[in-house]
Amino acid sequence: MPSNKNFVRDPVADQLVNYAKKHEGEEKSITTNTGNPIGCKEASLTVGYHGPTLLQDVMLLDDLSHFTKERNPERVVHAKGAGAFGYFEVTHNISKFTAAKPFSELGKKTPIGMRFSTVAGERGYADTVRDVRGFAIKFYTEDGIWDIVGNNTPIFFIRDAALFSSFIHVMKRNPVTNIRPDYDMFWDFCSLRPETTHQTIITFSDRGIPRSYRTMNGYGSHTYSFVNKEGVFNWVKFHFISKQGIQNIPSKEAQQLAGSDPDYHTRDLYNAISIGDHPSWDFYIQIMTPEQASKSPYDPFDLTKVWLHSEYPLIPVGRIVLNKIPGNYYAEIEQIAMDVANLIPGVEISPDRMLQGRMFAYRDTHQYRLGPNYSQLPVNAPYHIHNYNRDGYGTVNSQGGAPNYHPNSFGGPEDNHRAKALSTTMPLHGKTTRIDNGNDDNYTQARLLYQNVLKEDERQRLVDNLVEWLQRATKTIQKRAIETMFDPVDKSLGNRLREALQLEEEFNVDF
């Protein structure tokens, strides 16, 4: 067959070639996991040619016992992903808002690690499915690890962590059929919780399938608080705007790529960095004072809502750049452990119910997946650890002979006065109770998005994408989803969906 003169070798394919060139001439002997040299890797130790394998074959047992355990339990959420390393650089002074170390001076660079991911699928799922994308950054600071664990959307489907596991379940496999997605499960939940409407419209818009991890924005999503050196605090949101510009993939092309190249986004990120095309994002914040929050017509701690840019403009902070490929995917990306509870002095949390729940869930997940000492793994380790935790599975840093109890008289670590000074006190009031906030305004911001932001061609693609999923649900749920989610946003949106699905408008929403 004639050769393809236009064929360009994928840089991913050169990884082993590059390794061989880098280590050319080095002599290495095969060893066990404890460094003992192996004389013959190609054969088991047997009694004669056809005899049984001996239990004393240390090489074989060492190899197989490690092989059977070389996969951690995958993440329940955000299982499929890719990542890289680089730096955050300060370009604007925001010291009046926060005393956090990464922002302490212009031009300062802080090492970072980043992981991008899909939310709902397993590790083997295709990169180009319609889904929210995870956007997580680990800052290696002088004050320890700071993680911003967000998405490529500024909001989410729900506003209370009490419903988080249920929402994720409807995005996973049906427990009987073992098929994903189950369209009845998804639309049943969403139509019963109209707070999902805003995020649903975003997810089924063009931005539901990014062209690459490099061509999507990132958001901290939650509301946090900044504290300056005087102890003054403000509420804050984090934004990361792609310097590559927003690019998305049409649904049909995304489906084709899912079959032909399920690792499309992973490949793109690796290739871009390997050829020196380092992706970057501009880092912005939004600031809201406590006084503004108290007068806000919407809940500023509601994860289903944005802060309007016209009221709270983006304030430039710096930029993040990815310029280093992981040396080993498993060690540095599969084992990277992002956690919203990893905070540094100058950054604190808010009453956001979803954030409050995540403060527990991430750490608990990492301890299950990676062991109690996951934070001692190199990719997760801070510059130094001084505390009174000891021992446990996977201990790397035992802190030598330092005392393991507090208080003590033998030079153990003491309270940090700077951290204490930069902590905030939030006034609390009210009785302990469970209040379902699901009936808060679920439509105003979704209406602004549909009527004022999306152009007519984008609205049509939104309708097409919604129909693609809605048509697979039962008629009863189709009708309820339109009445409880899309009619209140814009009656014309509901009517376009009815027309496409050939549904009658009259319908009793009781189910």
N, C-alpha and C positions, 0 to 999 in steps of 0.2 A: 504494500500500500504506500502511496506517496506520503512523505512527511508533511506535517503541518508547520509551515514556516512562521505562522503567527503564534505558535505555542510559546508561552512564557512559563518557566518553571516556578512553581509556588514556593516562596521563601520558607514556608513551613517544612517543605520537603528537604531543605538543606540543614536542618537542625543537627543531624548526626554527622553530616559531612563537616560542618563547622566545629563540632566537638572534636572530631578526629584530628583536624588541622591544629586546633589549639593545644592538643595534648600529644602531638606527634613526637615520637622518640621516648616518651615516658614508659618505664617498665612497671607493670602492676601485676601482682599475683592475686588470684582469686582467694578469698578468705571466707570463713564463717562470719556470722554476725558479731562474734566476739573477737574477730581479727586473726583467728587461727588459719594458717595457710592450708589450702586444699590441693592435694596431689592430682586428683582426677575428677573433674566435674561431670564428665560425660556418662558415668556408669555408677549404678548402685553397688553396694557391697553385698555379694551373694556367696552362697556355698556352691562353688562350681558354676558352670555356665547356665544351667537350668535350675539351680538350687534356689531356695527361698532367700529373700532379702533379710539381712540381719538387723536386729534391733539396735545393735551397736554402731550402725552407720550414722555417725554424728552429722556428717555433711548432709545426708538426705533428710534426717529429722529436723535439722536446723532450717533447711530450705522449705520443707513442706509446712512446718509449724508456723513459719512466718507467712507463707503464702496464704494459708487458710484464714489469716487474720489481717490481711493487708488492706481491707476496706472497712473504714469506720461506718457506722450507721449514717446514711445520708441525711442531710437536713430535711425536715418535714416540709419546710417552706424554703424557697430559693435554692433548691437542690442543684440545678444546672446553672453553671456560671463560668466566668473567666475573669482573670485579673492581671494586674501588673503593678509596678512600683515607680515612684518618682518623687516629686517634691511639691510643697506649697510655698509660694513666695508672696510676701506682703508688698502691695503696691500703694496702699492708702492707709492713712493713720485712723484707726478707730478706737484709740485708747480711751476716749471719752465715754465709750460704751462698755468696754471690758478690759480687765487686767490679765486676761489669759495670755500665757507666754508666747504662743505662736504669732501673736499680733503685736509684740512688744516694740518692734522697730521696723522702719521701712527697709526693704531689701532682704529681710531675714528669710531664710529658707528652712523649712521643716520637712524631714523625710516622711513620706506617706506610702501606704499600700492601698490599693483599691480592688474591689470585687464588684463585678456586674453580674446580673443573673435574671432568669425568668422566675416568676413567683410560684406557679402552681404545679409545674411538671416535675417528673423525676430527673435523675442525673442523665438518663439517656434520651431525654426529650429533645425535640428539635428547637433550635434557637429562634426560629422565625414564626412561632405560634403567636396568636393574638393574646397578649398578656401584659400585665404591668411588669416593668423591669426594675430590679433592685439596683441601687446606686449607693455603695457604701465606701467610706473613706476612713482609714486608720492613720491617725497622726502620732508619730513617735516624738513626744515632746519632753522637755526637761522636767515637767511635772507629771510624767507618766503617759499612759495611753489615753488618747481622746478619739472616740469613734462617732462619726456621723453616719447613721444607718437609715437611709431613706430610699426613695424610688425615683423613677423618671417622671412622676406626676406629683404635683404639689399637694394632692389630697389622697383620700383612700375611700373604700366602699362603706365603711362603718365607722362609728365614733366612740364605741365602748368596747373595751377588751373582753367583756363578758360574752360577746358574740363572735370573737375572732376565730376560735376553733371551729364553730359552726360554719362560718363563711369559708374557711379554708377547706372544710370537708366537702362543700358543694362544688369546689373547684377540683377536687381530687376524683379518684375512681369510685364508681358506684360499688358499694360493698357486696352486692350480689352479682351483678354482671361483670364487674372488674373492668368497666369501660369508662374512659374519660374523653371528653367531658360528658356528663349526663345533663342534657339541656333542661329537662324538667326540674332537676335539683337546683340548677343555677337560677332559672327564672322564677321558680317558686319562692326561693329565699328573697331574691331582689324585689319581687313584686309585693312581698309581705313587709319589706323594710325599705320604704321609698327614700331613705337617706342614701341608698346606693345609687340614686339616679345620676348625680353629678359625675361620679367616677365612671359609671357605666357609659355615659356619653363620651367621655374622654377615651376610654378603652376601645370603644367601637368607632372612634374617629380615626383619621389618618395616623395619629400618633400611637395607636395601639400596636403597631408593628414598626419599630425603628429600623432604618437601613443598616445601622451598626450601633455598637455601644458608643462609638466615637461621635455619632451624629444625633445624640439625644441629650437633653438637659437633665440635670439631677437636682433633687430637692431634699432638704432635711425633713420636709413634710410637717413634722410636729412643730409646736411652739416651744421654745426654750427660753431661758432667761440669761442675760448678760449682766455681770456685776463689775463695776469699775473699781479703781483703787480706793475711792472714797466710800465704797460700799453701796453706791447708788445702783439700782437695778432697773432694767427695761426688758420687756418681752422681745424675742427675736425669732426670725425665721431665716433659714439658709437656702440660697439658690446658687446653682452651678450652671452657667450658660455655655453651651458648647461653642468653642471657637471654630469648629468645623461646619457649623450651621446645622439646622434641623433637616434631616432627610428621613423619609419613611418608605416602606415597601408596600405596594398594592397587594390586596388579599390573594389574588391568583398567583402572582409571582412568589409570594411568601409560601404558599402551599407547594409550589413546584420546588422551591429551595429546600423545604422541609424533607422532601424525598430525595433530592439529588445531593444536598450538602447540609445535613442536620446540624453541623458545627459551624455554620456560616459566620456567625458573629465572633465565635472564638477564633476562627481562622483569620478573620479580618483584623482583630486586635493584635494578634501575634505578628502578622505580616507587616502591619503599619509600623509598629515599634521596631521590628527587626531591620527595616530599610531606612530608619531614621525619621519617619514621618510621625513625630511624637504628638499624640493627641493632647489637647489642653482645654480647660474650662475657666472662664472668669468667675470668681467667687464674689457673690453679693449677699447683702443682708437686708432684711426689712426690720425696722424698729418700731415698736408700739409702747408708749409709756403706760404705766399703771392707770393713770387718769384717763387716757384714751380707751383703754380696755374696759374700764368701768362704764363708759358711755357708748360703747360699740353696739350698733343695732343687731349684730350677730355675735355668737360666742367665738371669741378669738382663739379658744383652745379646742375648737371642734375640728377634727381631722377631715371632715367632709367639706370644709370651706377654705377658701383662699382669703388672704388679705389683699384687697384691691390695690393695685399699683398706683392708681390715681390718688389714693388716700395715704398709702405707705410706700413711697417710691423706693426702688432698689438703690442701695448704697454700695459703691464698689469697695472691695476689700483687698483682693489679690488674685492670684491665678494658681491653678494646679496643673501640673505637667506629668505625663507618664513617659518615662524614657528607659525603663528597665524591664526586661522579660523575666519571669520567674526562672530560677535555676532548676527547679523541679516543681511541677504543677501540684502534686499531692502535698508535698511538705509546706509549700508557701501559699497555695490558694485553697486547696481542699481543707487544710488545717487552719487557715486564717479564721479568727473568731471575733467577729464584730459584735459590739454590745452597746446599746444606747445608754447603759448604766456606767460606761467608762467615760467619766467626766473629769475635767481639770478645774482648778481654781479659776474663777472668772466666768464659768459656764455652769448653769444649773437647769433644773427641769421646770415644768409648769403643771397646772392642773389638768392637762390633756389626759383624758381617760385611757386612750390607747397607749400613750407614752408611759403612763403609770404601769399598765399591764406588761409592757415590753421590758420595763426595768427589771422585772423578775424573770420573764420567760427566756430571754437570750442566754443569760448566765446559766440557768438551769439546763437549757439545751446543750450548751457547750460542755458542761460537766458530764452529761450523758454521752455525748458523741466522742469526746476527746479525753475525758478523765478529769479528776478534780484539779489537776495541775496544768490544765490547758494553757493558762496564761504564761507558763514557763517555756513553752515551745518557742523556738527562735523567732518565728514570724509574729508571735503575739507578745513577746517579752518586752517590757519597758527597759529603760537604761539601767534602772536599779530597783530592787525590791527590799524593803525593810519592814517586816511585820512579824506577827506571832503565829502565823500558819505554818505548819510543818507536815512532812511525811505525805502519805497517800500515794496512790498509783501514779506513776509517771513523774516522780520528783526529779527535777534537774538541778534546781538551785536550792540547796539545803540551808543556806545562809550561815554555813560554818558552825562555829560554836556559840553564836549569839543566843541569848536567853529566849525561850519560847513561851514566856508568860509576861503579863503586864498587870500592875507595875512591877518594876524590878530595880535593883541597885547595881546592876552590872553592865551598864552602857547600852541597854536596849533602846530602840527608837522611841522618840517622844512626840507629843502632839505638834502639829505644824501650825504656828500662829498665823501665817499668811493665809492658809486654807480656811482657818476659822474666821478671819476677818473678811474674807470674800464670800462667805456663805450668806444666804438671804433668809429672812424670816417672813413667811407668807401668812397674813392674817386669815384665820379660818372662822367660819361661823355656820350655824345650822345644826340640825339634828341628824344623827346617823340613820340613814335610810337608803333604800334602793329606788332611784328615780330614773325611769326610762325616758331618755331625751330623744327618742327616735322620731317624735312628732315635731321637733323644731323645724324651722323653715328649711325644707328640703329642695325647693325649686327655684328660688330667686337667682342664685348664682348659676345654676344649670341653664336657666332661661337666658341670662346674660351671655353665656358661652354659645348657646345655640343661635340666638337672634343677633348678637352684636359681634361675635368673634368669627364664627364659621361662615365662610362664603357659600354661595349656593351650590357650587360643585362639591364642596366639602360636606354640605348637608346631605346631598344625594348619596355620596359614598357612605356617610353615617347610616342612612336608611338602609342601604344595600347590606352593610355589614351587620346591622341589627337583625334584618330579615334572615340573613344566613344562619344565625343562631336561633332566632325566635321560631322559625318554621319547623324546627326539630322538636319543639316542645308541644305538649298537648294543647288543643284549642282553648280550653278553659284557662290555662295559665297564660297563653298568648294574649287573650283578651284582658285578663287582669293586669298583666304587665303594662299594657298600653294605657289602661285607665288609671292605674295608680302611679305610674312612673312618667309616661311621656305626654299624655294629655295635659297634665298640669304645667309642664314646661312650655308647650306650645301646641295648641289644638291641631295646627296643621301638621305637626310632626306625628301626632297620633293618627290622624287621618291618612297620612302617607303610608304609615305602617299597616293600617287596616286594608288599604287598597292593595298593597303589595301582597298581603297575606290572604286577601279575599275574605275578610271578616265583616260581620254585621256590627254596627256601632252599639246597638242596644245590648246591655249586658248587666246582669246582677253580680256584683263583685264578691258576694258571699261564696265561700268555697270550703 
